[in-house]
Amino acid sequence: MNLPKLPADTSTFLWGAGVGAIAAAFIGFSWGGWMGKSSAERLASTRAETATLAALTPICVAQFNANPKAPAALVALKETKGFEQGDFVRHGGWATMPGAAEPNREVAHACAEALVKQS
């Protein structure tokens, strides 16, 4: 079987194409914003959690403010140490979303921060 003869410049072309592909991949992943599947999933998960927290925090604040004893509870919240304020909101039941069985710890901490800042 006779294979066709390749032009003399073919080797140079193939080396250039290979080096160019490697350089494109390196530049794309380093500076171009390309990412692998696991990095993309991690980024998507982080953004989803942030968006969920941003959506649920105002509900928690509204549930807190709907409480007839909200002014007294706010004073008690402010007197609570910073790292325990989320637990105060969680134990008060304000971080339990409608339809949920248990309060959300992250929402409780974000809600406590928002309540302390609101007044």
C-alpha positions, 0 to 999 in steps of 0.5 A: 500500500502506497501512502501519499507523500506529505509536503516537506512543510507538514511537520512544521505545520503540525508542530505549530498547530500543537504548540498553538493549541497548548498555548490557547488552552493555557491562556484560556484557563489562566486569563480567559475565564475558562473553567472545568466542570467542578469549578463551574459547579462550585461557582454555581452552587455558591451563587445559588446559596447567595441568591437564596440567602438574599431572597430569604433574609427579608422574609425573616425580617418581616416575620420578626417585625410582625411579632407583637413583641418585636421592639422588646425582642429587638432590644434583647437581640442587640444585647445578645453577643454578636456570634449568638444573635443568629441563634437568638433569631433561630430559636425565636422561630423567625428564620423558619420559612413558610413550609419548612420544618426547621429554621435555616442557620445561615438565614438566621445569621443574615437576618440578625445582621439585618435587624441590628442594622435596621434601627 
